[in-house]
């Protein structure tokens, strides 16, 4: 797919969407061999679709939230049934216009939009009230996520921004793990108590996604496999098996260890560089599997 921007999975098939526009919203349905099986066509004219999410009942959510030129007074979320029936919900930011390429749905069905901020932290918003098709609903900011630069190769900008700009998001169906991605890396946030805002303020697990030319799509299989993909015809889907499990902190011990002897030095507290948060480095080196290349012939459309 030339302009792949969103990806999701039900474990049996993939769903993919482009961010270009030709007057309708088309979601491609692919088998696990990445061959297109059918197309879900929704009778709505999107402006700039940037991400795709799915709820456990199979409903798809398309994030029509792209705004490179900061020109939109509202952005939209399109709720699409497997048959193509669609509802469009318009939402507004409380603090001005933003470009956003990431959407995830929590376990209660609440959508969250994550902005793409070149000069600061990514901002996370959710609706303040039930979405409606007849009026715009205000958003509220619930979190701010600051990502550090990495040396993971890839991305279109060839600089430190590639590893800090949020270009996609996903959530496990049970809401236990949230993933945010940049052009070069994925960050997994455990959500043990369902508190999304609290989870996004914590320390994530980083999973490098090297050498994706314009990585914008990320998703979870139901078994916790992390999926990622890039724009460009013939680019592969990457699968990192067991990634979601790595985002879970180790279970607390049930007994208290004896205190050290008086003549023995006490161990220094462990820091994040030696804790469970770095397990994905080993997994990424040995466990990344490339699935067959996407074979989707969507014609190029404008990107705004």
Secondary structure, 3 states (H helix, E strand, C coil): CCCEEEEEECCCEEEEEECCECCCEEEEEEECCCEEEEEEEECCCCCCCCEEEECCCCCEEEEECCCCCCCCCCEEEEEECCCCCEEEEEEECCCCCCCEEEEEECCCCCEEEEECCCCCCEEEEEECCCCCCCCCEEEEEEEEECCCCCCCCCCCCCCHHHHCCCCEEEECCCCCEEEEECCCEEEEEECCCCCHHHHHCCCCEEEECCCCCCEEEEEECCCCCEEEEECCCCCEEEEECCHHHHCCCCCCCCCCCCCCCCCCCCCCCCCHHHCHHHHHHHHHHHHEEEEEECECCCCCCECC
